[in-house]
Amino acid sequence: MAKKKPSNVHLLNGNPGKRKINKSEPQPKKKLPSCPAHLSGPAKTEWKRISKELYVLGLLTNIDRAALAAYCQAWGRWVTSENNIKKKGVVLKGAKGGYYQNPHLSIANRAIDLMYKFLTEFGMTPSARTKIEVKDNPNDKEESDWDVYS
């Protein structure tokens, strides 16, 4: 059985199934969440890159902080592992001359799986975006004098 979608997503999609909209659904506070201090360097960079855009599109609220942090940390682990693989290779030579898989390959693959799950939750894949319709896309405006980071 498919996951239930939030009412705002049903409305953004035009409610094609004509399902009853939950008018009592919790509405999280409209506030850009702060970046958690415990994130790795690459994770913080990803947070800064994507959080403002998700917030402006209405896809990120204060309550989504943990989900976005988990995505960003998975991104950070992926970047770190890929850098290790790039430096040392996919196959390593052991002390006794035998070969074994670089442990960072497993870490990178697991991070990709986790990233994908969160990417789809936030509509950050091409197919996930086809299910979301933004009525007033702020990115269509030429210039904006509002900057959440200033």
C-alpha positions as CSV (number, residue, x, y, z in Angstrom):
1,M,0.0,0.0,0.0
2,A,1.4,3.4,-1.0
3,K,2.2,6.0,1.7
4,K,-0.5,8.7,2.3
5,K,0.4,12.1,0.9
6,P,0.0,15.3,2.8
7,S,-3.1,17.3,1.9
8,N,-1.0,20.1,0.5
9,V,0.6,17.7,-2.0
10,H,-2.9,16.4,-3.0
11,L,-3.9,20.0,-3.6
12,L,-0.7,20.8,-5.5
13,N,-1.4,17.8,-7.7
14,G,-5.0,19.0,-8.4
15,N,-6.3,16.1,-6.2
16,P,-6.7,13.7,-9.2
17,G,-8.3,11.0,-7.1
18,K,-10.9,13.5,-5.7
19,R,-10.0,12.2,-2.2
20,K,-11.4,14.1,0.8
21,I,-8.8,16.6,2.0
22,N,-8.0,16.5,5.7
23,K,-8.7,20.1,6.8
24,S,-7.4,19.2,10.3
25,E,-4.0,18.1,9.1
26,P,-1.2,19.6,11.2
27,Q,0.5,22.6,9.6
28,P,4.1,22.9,10.7
29,K,5.5,26.4,11.5
30,K,6.7,28.2,8.4
31,K,10.3,28.8,9.4
32,L,13.6,27.9,7.8
33,P,15.2,25.4,10.1
34,S,18.8,26.0,11.3
35,C,21.6,23.7,10.2
36,P,22.5,21.2,12.9
37,A,26.0,21.8,14.3
38,H,26.8,18.0,14.3
39,L,26.7,17.7,10.5
40,S,30.0,17.0,8.7
41,G,31.6,19.6,6.5
42,P,30.2,18.3,3.2
43,A,26.7,17.8,4.9
44,K,26.7,21.5,6.0
45,T,27.6,22.6,2.5
46,E,24.7,20.5,1.1
47,W,22.4,22.0,3.7
48,K,23.3,25.5,2.6
49,R,22.9,24.6,-1.0
50,I,19.4,23.1,-0.9
51,S,17.6,24.3,2.3
52,K,16.7,27.8,1.1
53,E,15.4,26.6,-2.2
54,L,13.2,23.9,-0.6
55,Y,11.9,26.5,1.9
56,V,11.0,29.0,-0.8
57,L,9.1,26.4,-2.7
58,G,7.2,25.5,0.4
59,L,8.7,22.0,0.7
60,L,10.6,22.6,3.9
61,T,9.3,23.7,7.3
62,N,10.8,23.8,10.8
63,I,9.6,20.3,11.6
64,D,11.5,18.9,8.6
65,R,14.9,19.7,10.1
66,A,15.7,16.1,11.1
67,A,14.7,14.7,7.7
68,L,16.8,17.2,5.8
69,A,19.7,16.7,8.2
70,A,19.6,13.0,7.6
71,Y,19.6,13.6,3.9
72,C,22.6,16.0,4.2
73,Q,24.5,13.6,6.5
74,A,24.0,10.8,4.0
75,W,25.3,13.2,1.3
76,G,28.3,14.0,3.4
77,R,29.1,10.3,3.9
78,W,28.7,9.7,0.2
79,V,31.1,12.5,-0.7
80,T,33.7,11.4,1.9
81,S,33.5,7.8,0.8
82,E,33.7,8.6,-2.9
83,N,36.8,10.8,-2.2
84,N,38.4,7.8,-0.4
85,I,37.5,5.5,-3.3
86,K,38.9,8.0,-5.7
87,K,42.1,8.2,-3.7
88,K,42.6,4.5,-2.8
89,G,40.6,2.6,-5.4
90,V,37.7,0.2,-5.2
91,V,39.9,-2.8,-4.5
92,L,42.6,-2.7,-1.8
93,K,45.6,-5.0,-1.2
94,G,45.8,-6.5,2.2
95,A,49.0,-6.9,4.4
96,K,49.3,-10.5,3.3
97,G,48.9,-9.8,-0.4
98,G,45.3,-10.6,-0.8
99,Y,42.7,-8.3,-2.3
100,Y,39.5,-7.0,-0.7
101,Q,36.8,-4.4,-1.4
102,N,37.4,-0.9,-0.1
103,P,35.0,-0.6,2.9
104,H,34.1,2.9,1.6
105,L,32.3,1.3,-1.4
106,S,29.7,-0.2,0.9
107,I,29.4,3.0,2.8
108,A,28.9,5.0,-0.4
109,N,26.3,2.6,-1.7
110,R,24.3,2.7,1.5
111,A,24.5,6.5,1.6
112,I,23.2,6.6,-2.0
113,D,20.2,4.5,-0.9
114,L,19.4,6.7,2.0
115,M,19.9,9.9,-0.1
116,Y,17.4,8.6,-2.7
117,K,14.7,8.0,0.0
118,F,15.0,11.6,1.3
119,L,15.4,13.1,-2.2
120,T,12.0,11.6,-3.2
121,E,10.4,12.8,0.1
122,F,11.5,16.4,-0.7
123,G,10.6,16.2,-4.4
124,M,14.3,16.5,-5.4
125,T,14.3,13.9,-8.3
126,P,12.9,14.5,-11.8
127,S,10.1,11.9,-11.3
128,A,9.2,13.2,-7.8
129,R,8.8,16.7,-9.2
130,T,6.3,15.5,-11.8
131,K,3.9,14.9,-8.9
132,I,4.2,18.4,-7.5
133,E,2.6,21.5,-9.0
134,V,3.7,24.8,-7.7
135,K,1.1,27.5,-8.2
136,D,3.3,30.6,-7.7
137,N,6.8,29.4,-8.3
138,P,9.1,32.0,-6.7
139,N,11.9,31.0,-9.1
140,D,9.9,32.4,-12.0
141,K,10.3,35.9,-10.7
142,E,13.2,37.8,-12.1
143,E,14.4,39.3,-8.9
144,S,13.7,38.9,-5.2
145,D,14.7,41.3,-2.5
146,W,14.0,38.6,0.2
147,D,16.9,36.5,1.3
148,V,16.5,34.2,4.2
149,Y,20.3,34.2,4.8
150,S,20.9,37.9,5.0
